[in-house]
């Protein structure tokens, strides 16, 4: 399903552990305009839970999350 999501920017956070993927995503989202989509690729299993909480707290929309082998892919839409 999520593979069909169009995104405006991709962020590679592979090899980084909490809180670095969130901090990098926050910075990347700040560079986008409202409605644009950020795709984040992570290897930290905790990122699934972390990005759910981040979306709730920041007001950005978590469009989808998927697991591709060892990778965790998140799609955030900027508020």
Order of alpha helices (4+ residues) and beta strands (2+ residues): beta-alpha-beta-alpha-beta-beta
